[in-house]
């Protein structure tokens, strides 16, 4: 550092933390890939597209502002726009002008999109159950939820 400041030594992971981290990293890569494989095989779409359909299905009127949908699905505006364009090509989603803000757009789940989601949901839920829940006790499932919330909070800057 050019201003003479002394850089603090990093706080290295303990052996136990290193074991947790090395067990966790493959999960970060393998679970999304496995969910993508299942949905690609069943519908030719990635998991991110399925999540867009699912979140729209749960929204009032099956519609959400594009910016809100991006937040809910943890994706950038540009990636969401591309995904919605692909879903529009399938006839599963349509964009509509926002009635309260002329600059905004809504993503709306169409009737064919809702039918497609209903068709895909059983296979997707079975895969989630197989990959995640079947191997965990109810106590571990509760712990996993607590861990996911805590880590997500750290990432979003508001722990706990």
CNS distance restraints for C-alpha pairs under 8 A (distance, minus, plus):
assign (resid   1 and name CA) (resid   5 and name CA) 6.25 0.50 0.50
assign (resid   1 and name CA) (resid   6 and name CA) 7.44 0.50 0.50
assign (resid   1 and name CA) (resid   7 and name CA) 7.68 0.50 0.50
assign (resid  13 and name CA) (resid  17 and name CA) 5.46 0.50 0.50
assign (resid  13 and name CA) (resid  18 and name CA) 5.65 0.50 0.50
assign (resid  14 and name CA) (resid  18 and name CA) 6.00 0.50 0.50
assign (resid  15 and name CA) (resid  19 and name CA) 6.29 0.50 0.50
assign (resid  16 and name CA) (resid  20 and name CA) 6.41 0.50 0.50
assign (resid  17 and name CA) (resid  21 and name CA) 6.07 0.50 0.50
assign (resid  18 and name CA) (resid  22 and name CA) 6.03 0.50 0.50
assign (resid  19 and name CA) (resid  23 and name CA) 6.19 0.50 0.50
assign (resid  20 and name CA) (resid  24 and name CA) 6.06 0.50 0.50
assign (resid  21 and name CA) (resid  25 and name CA) 6.07 0.50 0.50
assign (resid  22 and name CA) (resid  26 and name CA) 7.30 0.50 0.50
assign (resid  23 and name CA) (resid  27 and name CA) 7.31 0.50 0.50
assign (resid  24 and name CA) (resid  28 and name CA) 6.58 0.50 0.50
assign (resid  25 and name CA) (resid  29 and name CA) 6.82 0.50 0.50
assign (resid  26 and name CA) (resid  30 and name CA) 5.76 0.50 0.50
assign (resid  27 and name CA) (resid  31 and name CA) 5.59 0.50 0.50
assign (resid  28 and name CA) (resid  32 and name CA) 7.14 0.50 0.50
assign (resid  29 and name CA) (resid  33 and name CA) 6.42 0.50 0.50
assign (resid  30 and name CA) (resid  34 and name CA) 6.02 0.50 0.50
assign (resid  31 and name CA) (resid  35 and name CA) 6.23 0.50 0.50
assign (resid  31 and name CA) (resid 131 and name CA) 7.73 0.50 0.50
assign (resid  32 and name CA) (resid  36 and name CA) 6.07 0.50 0.50
assign (resid  32 and name CA) (resid  47 and name CA) 7.46 0.50 0.50
assign (resid  33 and name CA) (resid  37 and name CA) 6.15 0.50 0.50
assign (resid  34 and name CA) (resid  38 and name CA) 6.40 0.50 0.50
assign (resid  35 and name CA) (resid  39 and name CA) 6.34 0.50 0.50
assign (resid  35 and name CA) (resid  46 and name CA) 7.81 0.50 0.50
assign (resid  35 and name CA) (resid  47 and name CA) 6.05 0.50 0.50
assign (resid  35 and name CA) (resid 124 and name CA) 7.67 0.50 0.50
assign (resid  35 and name CA) (resid 127 and name CA) 7.32 0.50 0.50
assign (resid  35 and name CA) (resid 128 and name CA) 7.60 0.50 0.50
assign (resid  36 and name CA) (resid  40 and name CA) 5.82 0.50 0.50
assign (resid  36 and name CA) (resid  45 and name CA) 7.49 0.50 0.50
assign (resid  36 and name CA) (resid  46 and name CA) 4.80 0.50 0.50
assign (resid  36 and name CA) (resid  47 and name CA) 4.98 0.50 0.50
assign (resid  37 and name CA) (resid  41 and name CA) 6.07 0.50 0.50
assign (resid  37 and name CA) (resid  46 and name CA) 7.63 0.50 0.50
assign (resid  38 and name CA) (resid  42 and name CA) 6.21 0.50 0.50
assign (resid  38 and name CA) (resid 124 and name CA) 7.22 0.50 0.50
assign (resid  38 and name CA) (resid 127 and name CA) 7.45 0.50 0.50
assign (resid  39 and name CA) (resid  43 and name CA) 5.61 0.50 0.50
assign (resid  39 and name CA) (resid  44 and name CA) 6.39 0.50 0.50
assign (resid  39 and name CA) (resid  45 and name CA) 5.76 0.50 0.50
assign (resid  39 and name CA) (resid  46 and name CA) 5.91 0.50 0.50
assign (resid  39 and name CA) (resid  47 and name CA) 6.30 0.50 0.50
assign (resid  39 and name CA) (resid  50 and name CA) 7.80 0.50 0.50
assign (resid  39 and name CA) (resid 120 and name CA) 7.83 0.50 0.50
assign (resid  39 and name CA) (resid 124 and name CA) 7.07 0.50 0.50
assign (resid  40 and name CA) (resid  44 and name CA) 3.94 0.50 0.50
assign (resid  40 and name CA) (resid  45 and name CA) 4.84 0.50 0.50
assign (resid  40 and name CA) (resid  46 and name CA) 5.81 0.50 0.50
assign (resid  42 and name CA) (resid 120 and name CA) 7.18 0.50 0.50
assign (resid  43 and name CA) (resid 120 and name CA) 7.47 0.50 0.50
assign (resid  45 and name CA) (resid  49 and name CA) 6.18 0.50 0.50
assign (resid  45 and name CA) (resid  50 and name CA) 7.15 0.50 0.50
assign (resid  46 and name CA) (resid  50 and name CA) 6.72 0.50 0.50
assign (resid  47 and name CA) (resid  51 and name CA) 6.24 0.50 0.50
assign (resid  48 and name CA) (resid  52 and name CA) 6.45 0.50 0.50
assign (resid  48 and name CA) (resid  73 and name CA) 7.52 0.50 0.50
assign (resid  49 and name CA) (resid  53 and name CA) 6.46 0.50 0.50
assign (resid  49 and name CA) (resid  83 and name CA) 6.44 0.50 0.50
assign (resid  49 and name CA) (resid  87 and name CA) 7.55 0.50 0.50
assign (resid  50 and name CA) (resid  54 and name CA) 6.13 0.50 0.50
assign (resid  50 and name CA) (resid 117 and name CA) 7.51 0.50 0.50
assign (resid  51 and name CA) (resid  55 and name CA) 5.96 0.50 0.50
assign (resid  51 and name CA) (resid  73 and name CA) 6.75 0.50 0.50
assign (resid  52 and name CA) (resid  56 and name CA) 6.16 0.50 0.50
assign (resid  52 and name CA) (resid  69 and name CA) 7.35 0.50 0.50
assign (resid  52 and name CA) (resid  73 and name CA) 6.77 0.50 0.50
assign (resid  53 and name CA) (resid  57 and name CA) 6.14 0.50 0.50
assign (resid  53 and name CA) (resid  93 and name CA) 7.86 0.50 0.50
assign (resid  53 and name CA) (resid 109 and name CA) 6.72 0.50 0.50
assign (resid  53 and name CA) (resid 113 and name CA) 7.14 0.50 0.50
assign (resid  53 and name CA) (resid 114 and name CA) 7.58 0.50 0.50
assign (resid  53 and name CA) (resid 117 and name CA) 6.60 0.50 0.50
assign (resid  54 and name CA) (resid  58 and name CA) 6.53 0.50 0.50
assign (resid  54 and name CA) (resid 117 and name CA) 7.03 0.50 0.50
assign (resid  55 and name CA) (resid  59 and name CA) 6.44 0.50 0.50
assign (resid  55 and name CA) (resid  69 and name CA) 7.59 0.50 0.50
assign (resid  55 and name CA) (resid  72 and name CA) 7.68 0.50 0.50
assign (resid  55 and name CA) (resid  73 and name CA) 7.86 0.50 0.50
assign (resid  56 and name CA) (resid  62 and name CA) 4.90 0.50 0.50
assign (resid  56 and name CA) (resid  63 and name CA) 5.67 0.50 0.50
assign (resid  56 and name CA) (resid  64 and name CA) 6.55 0.50 0.50
assign (resid  56 and name CA) (resid  69 and name CA) 7.98 0.50 0.50
assign (resid  56 and name CA) (resid 107 and name CA) 7.66 0.50 0.50
assign (resid  56 and name CA) (resid 108 and name CA) 6.78 0.50 0.50
assign (resid  56 and name CA) (resid 109 and name CA) 5.84 0.50 0.50
assign (resid  57 and name CA) (resid  62 and name CA) 5.04 0.50 0.50
assign (resid  57 and name CA) (resid  63 and name CA) 7.89 0.50 0.50
assign (resid  57 and name CA) (resid 109 and name CA) 6.60 0.50 0.50
assign (resid  57 and name CA) (resid 114 and name CA) 6.82 0.50 0.50
assign (resid  58 and name CA) (resid  62 and name CA) 6.44 0.50 0.50
assign (resid  59 and name CA) (resid  63 and name CA) 5.85 0.50 0.50
assign (resid  59 and name CA) (resid  64 and name CA) 6.62 0.50 0.50
assign (resid  60 and name CA) (resid  64 and name CA) 7.98 0.50 0.50
assign (resid  61 and name CA) (resid 108 and name CA) 7.91 0.50 0.50
assign (resid  62 and name CA) (resid 108 and name CA) 5.68 0.50 0.50
assign (resid  62 and name CA) (resid 109 and name CA) 5.40 0.50 0.50
assign (resid  62 and name CA) (resid 110 and name CA) 7.96 0.50 0.50
assign (resid  63 and name CA) (resid 106 and name CA) 6.14 0.50 0.50
assign (resid  63 and name CA) (resid 107 and name CA) 5.47 0.50 0.50
assign (resid  63 and name CA) (resid 108 and name CA) 4.25 0.50 0.50
assign (resid  63 and name CA) (resid 109 and name CA) 6.40 0.50 0.50
assign (resid  64 and name CA) (resid  68 and name CA) 6.42 0.50 0.50
assign (resid  64 and name CA) (resid  69 and name CA) 6.02 0.50 0.50
assign (resid  64 and name CA) (resid 106 and name CA) 5.29 0.50 0.50
assign (resid  64 and name CA) (resid 107 and name CA) 5.50 0.50 0.50
assign (resid  64 and name CA) (resid 108 and name CA) 6.73 0.50 0.50
assign (resid  65 and name CA) (resid  69 and name CA) 6.16 0.50 0.50
assign (resid  65 and name CA) (resid  98 and name CA) 7.29 0.50 0.50
assign (resid  65 and name CA) (resid 104 and name CA) 6.94 0.50 0.50
assign (resid  65 and name CA) (resid 105 and name CA) 5.73 0.50 0.50
assign (resid  65 and name CA) (resid 106 and name CA) 4.26 0.50 0.50
assign (resid  65 and name CA) (resid 107 and name CA) 6.18 0.50 0.50
assign (resid  66 and name CA) (resid  70 and name CA) 6.13 0.50 0.50
assign (resid  66 and name CA) (resid  77 and name CA) 7.57 0.50 0.50
assign (resid  66 and name CA) (resid  80 and name CA) 7.70 0.50 0.50
assign (resid  66 and name CA) (resid  81 and name CA) 7.89 0.50 0.50
assign (resid  66 and name CA) (resid 104 and name CA) 7.51 0.50 0.50
assign (resid  66 and name CA) (resid 105 and name CA) 5.88 0.50 0.50
assign (resid  66 and name CA) (resid 106 and name CA) 5.50 0.50 0.50
assign (resid  66 and name CA) (resid 107 and name CA) 5.93 0.50 0.50
assign (resid  67 and name CA) (resid  71 and name CA) 6.40 0.50 0.50
assign (resid  67 and name CA) (resid  77 and name CA) 6.70 0.50 0.50
assign (resid  68 and name CA) (resid  72 and name CA) 6.19 0.50 0.50
assign (resid  69 and name CA) (resid  73 and name CA) 6.03 0.50 0.50
assign (resid  69 and name CA) (resid  80 and name CA) 7.97 0.50 0.50
assign (resid  69 and name CA) (resid 107 and name CA) 7.97 0.50 0.50
assign (resid  70 and name CA) (resid  74 and name CA) 5.80 0.50 0.50
assign (resid  70 and name CA) (resid  75 and name CA) 5.10 0.50 0.50
assign (resid  70 and name CA) (resid  76 and name CA) 6.01 0.50 0.50
assign (resid  70 and name CA) (resid  77 and name CA) 5.90 0.50 0.50
assign (resid  70 and name CA) (resid  80 and name CA) 6.07 0.50 0.50
assign (resid  71 and name CA) (resid  75 and name CA) 6.54 0.50 0.50
assign (resid  71 and name CA) (resid  76 and name CA) 7.90 0.50 0.50
assign (resid  75 and name CA) (resid  79 and name CA) 6.40 0.50 0.50
assign (resid  75 and name CA) (resid  80 and name CA) 6.29 0.50 0.50
assign (resid  76 and name CA) (resid  80 and name CA) 6.08 0.50 0.50
assign (resid  77 and name CA) (resid  81 and name CA) 6.02 0.50 0.50
assign (resid  78 and name CA) (resid  82 and name CA) 6.28 0.50 0.50
assign (resid  79 and name CA) (resid  83 and name CA) 6.13 0.50 0.50
assign (resid  80 and name CA) (resid  84 and name CA) 5.99 0.50 0.50
assign (resid  81 and name CA) (resid  85 and name CA) 6.12 0.50 0.50
assign (resid  82 and name CA) (resid  86 and name CA) 6.41 0.50 0.50
assign (resid  83 and name CA) (resid  87 and name CA) 6.25 0.50 0.50
assign (resid  84 and name CA) (resid  88 and name CA) 5.93 0.50 0.50
assign (resid  84 and name CA) (resid  93 and name CA) 6.74 0.50 0.50
assign (resid  84 and name CA) (resid  94 and name CA) 7.76 0.50 0.50
assign (resid  84 and name CA) (resid 107 and name CA) 7.56 0.50 0.50
assign (resid  85 and name CA) (resid  89 and name CA) 6.35 0.50 0.50
assign (resid  86 and name CA) (resid  90 and name CA) 6.72 0.50 0.50
assign (resid  87 and name CA) (resid  91 and name CA) 6.41 0.50 0.50
assign (resid  87 and name CA) (resid  92 and name CA) 5.47 0.50 0.50
assign (resid  87 and name CA) (resid  93 and name CA) 5.49 0.50 0.50
assign (resid  87 and name CA) (resid  94 and name CA) 7.94 0.50 0.50
assign (resid  88 and name CA) (resid  92 and name CA) 5.76 0.50 0.50
assign (resid  88 and name CA) (resid  93 and name CA) 4.82 0.50 0.50
assign (resid  88 and name CA) (resid  94 and name CA) 5.48 0.50 0.50
assign (resid  88 and name CA) (resid  95 and name CA) 7.93 0.50 0.50
assign (resid  91 and name CA) (resid 110 and name CA) 7.15 0.50 0.50
assign (resid  91 and name CA) (resid 112 and name CA) 6.70 0.50 0.50
assign (resid  91 and name CA) (resid 113 and name CA) 6.79 0.50 0.50
assign (resid  92 and name CA) (resid 109 and name CA) 6.08 0.50 0.50
assign (resid  92 and name CA) (resid 110 and name CA) 5.31 0.50 0.50
assign (resid  92 and name CA) (resid 111 and name CA) 7.33 0.50 0.50
assign (resid  92 and name CA) (resid 112 and name CA) 5.52 0.50 0.50
assign (resid  92 and name CA) (resid 113 and name CA) 3.61 0.50 0.50
assign (resid  92 and name CA) (resid 114 and name CA) 7.28 0.50 0.50
assign (resid  92 and name CA) (resid 116 and name CA) 7.56 0.50 0.50
assign (resid  93 and name CA) (resid 107 and name CA) 6.54 0.50 0.50
assign (resid  93 and name CA) (resid 108 and name CA) 5.46 0.50 0.50
assign (resid  93 and name CA) (resid 109 and name CA) 4.60 0.50 0.50
assign (resid  93 and name CA) (resid 110 and name CA) 5.36 0.50 0.50
assign (resid  93 and name CA) (resid 113 and name CA) 6.27 0.50 0.50
assign (resid  94 and name CA) (resid 107 and name CA) 5.82 0.50 0.50
assign (resid  94 and name CA) (resid 108 and name CA) 5.23 0.50 0.50
assign (resid  94 and name CA) (resid 109 and name CA) 6.61 0.50 0.50
assign (resid  94 and name CA) (resid 110 and name CA) 6.76 0.50 0.50
assign (resid  95 and name CA) (resid 105 and name CA) 6.43 0.50 0.50
assign (resid  95 and name CA) (resid 106 and name CA) 5.49 0.50 0.50
assign (resid  95 and name CA) (resid 107 and name CA) 4.68 0.50 0.50
assign (resid  95 and name CA) (resid 108 and name CA) 6.08 0.50 0.50
assign (resid  96 and name CA) (resid 105 and name CA) 5.69 0.50 0.50
assign (resid  96 and name CA) (resid 106 and name CA) 5.04 0.50 0.50
assign (resid  96 and name CA) (resid 107 and name CA) 6.41 0.50 0.50
assign (resid  96 and name CA) (resid 108 and name CA) 7.08 0.50 0.50
assign (resid  97 and name CA) (resid 102 and name CA) 6.68 0.50 0.50
assign (resid  97 and name CA) (resid 103 and name CA) 7.87 0.50 0.50
assign (resid  97 and name CA) (resid 104 and name CA) 6.43 0.50 0.50
assign (resid  97 and name CA) (resid 105 and name CA) 4.68 0.50 0.50
assign (resid  97 and name CA) (resid 106 and name CA) 5.99 0.50 0.50
assign (resid  98 and name CA) (resid 102 and name CA) 5.99 0.50 0.50
assign (resid  98 and name CA) (resid 103 and name CA) 7.41 0.50 0.50
assign (resid  98 and name CA) (resid 104 and name CA) 5.21 0.50 0.50
assign (resid  98 and name CA) (resid 105 and name CA) 4.86 0.50 0.50
assign (resid  98 and name CA) (resid 106 and name CA) 5.59 0.50 0.50
assign (resid 109 and name CA) (resid 113 and name CA) 5.72 0.50 0.50
assign (resid 109 and name CA) (resid 114 and name CA) 6.47 0.50 0.50
assign (resid 110 and name CA) (resid 114 and name CA) 6.21 0.50 0.50
assign (resid 111 and name CA) (resid 115 and name CA) 6.26 0.50 0.50
assign (resid 112 and name CA) (resid 116 and name CA) 6.12 0.50 0.50
assign (resid 113 and name CA) (resid 117 and name CA) 6.12 0.50 0.50
assign (resid 114 and name CA) (resid 118 and name CA) 6.18 0.50 0.50
assign (resid 115 and name CA) (resid 119 and name CA) 6.19 0.50 0.50
assign (resid 116 and name CA) (resid 120 and name CA) 6.17 0.50 0.50
assign (resid 117 and name CA) (resid 121 and name CA) 5.79 0.50 0.50
assign (resid 118 and name CA) (resid 122 and name CA) 7.49 0.50 0.50
assign (resid 120 and name CA) (resid 124 and name CA) 6.23 0.50 0.50
assign (resid 121 and name CA) (resid 125 and name CA) 5.88 0.50 0.50
assign (resid 122 and name CA) (resid 126 and name CA) 6.06 0.50 0.50
assign (resid 123 and name CA) (resid 127 and name CA) 6.22 0.50 0.50
assign (resid 124 and name CA) (resid 128 and name CA) 6.21 0.50 0.50
assign (resid 125 and name CA) (resid 129 and name CA) 5.99 0.50 0.50
assign (resid 126 and name CA) (resid 130 and name CA) 6.04 0.50 0.50
assign (resid 127 and name CA) (resid 131 and name CA) 5.97 0.50 0.50
assign (resid 128 and name CA) (resid 132 and name CA) 5.68 0.50 0.50
assign (resid 128 and name CA) (resid 133 and name CA) 7.07 0.50 0.50
assign (resid 129 and name CA) (resid 133 and name CA) 4.77 0.50 0.50
assign (resid 129 and name CA) (resid 134 and name CA) 5.71 0.50 0.50
assign (resid 130 and name CA) (resid 134 and name CA) 5.34 0.50 0.50
assign (resid 130 and name CA) (resid 135 and name CA) 7.52 0.50 0.50
assign (resid 131 and name CA) (resid 135 and name CA) 7.40 0.50 0.50
assign (resid 132 and name CA) (resid 136 and name CA) 7.09 0.50 0.50
assign (resid 133 and name CA) (resid 137 and name CA) 7.82 0.50 0.50
assign (resid 133 and name CA) (resid 141 and name CA) 7.05 0.50 0.50
assign (resid 136 and name CA) (resid 140 and name CA) 5.57 0.50 0.50
assign (resid 136 and name CA) (resid 141 and name CA) 6.04 0.50 0.50
assign (resid 137 and name CA) (resid 141 and name CA) 6.21 0.50 0.50
assign (resid 138 and name CA) (resid 142 and name CA) 6.31 0.50 0.50
assign (resid 139 and name CA) (resid 143 and name CA) 6.25 0.50 0.50
assign (resid 140 and name CA) (resid 144 and name CA) 5.96 0.50 0.50
assign (resid 141 and name CA) (resid 145 and name CA) 6.27 0.50 0.50
assign (resid 142 and name CA) (resid 146 and name CA) 6.33 0.50 0.50
assign (resid 143 and name CA) (resid 147 and name CA) 6.05 0.50 0.50
assign (resid 144 and name CA) (resid 148 and name CA) 5.98 0.50 0.50
assign (resid 145 and name CA) (resid 149 and name CA) 6.13 0.50 0.50
assign (resid 146 and name CA) (resid 150 and name CA) 6.14 0.50 0.50
assign (resid 147 and name CA) (resid 151 and name CA) 6.05 0.50 0.50
assign (resid 148 and name CA) (resid 152 and name CA) 5.92 0.50 0.50
assign (resid 149 and name CA) (resid 153 and name CA) 5.97 0.50 0.50
assign (resid 149 and name CA) (resid 160 and name CA) 6.87 0.50 0.50
assign (resid 150 and name CA) (resid 154 and name CA) 6.34 0.50 0.50
assign (resid 150 and name CA) (resid 159 and name CA) 5.96 0.50 0.50
assign (resid 150 and name CA) (resid 160 and name CA) 5.08 0.50 0.50
assign (resid 151 and name CA) (resid 155 and name CA) 6.30 0.50 0.50
assign (resid 151 and name CA) (resid 159 and name CA) 7.56 0.50 0.50
assign (resid 152 and name CA) (resid 156 and name CA) 6.09 0.50 0.50
assign (resid 152 and name CA) (resid 159 and name CA) 7.77 0.50 0.50
assign (resid 153 and name CA) (resid 157 and name CA) 5.89 0.50 0.50
assign (resid 153 and name CA) (resid 158 and name CA) 4.86 0.50 0.50
assign (resid 153 and name CA) (resid 159 and name CA) 4.25 0.50 0.50
assign (resid 153 and name CA) (resid 160 and name CA) 5.85 0.50 0.50
assign (resid 154 and name CA) (resid 158 and name CA) 5.83 0.50 0.50
assign (resid 154 and name CA) (resid 159 and name CA) 4.81 0.50 0.50
assign (resid 154 and name CA) (resid 160 and name CA) 7.74 0.50 0.50
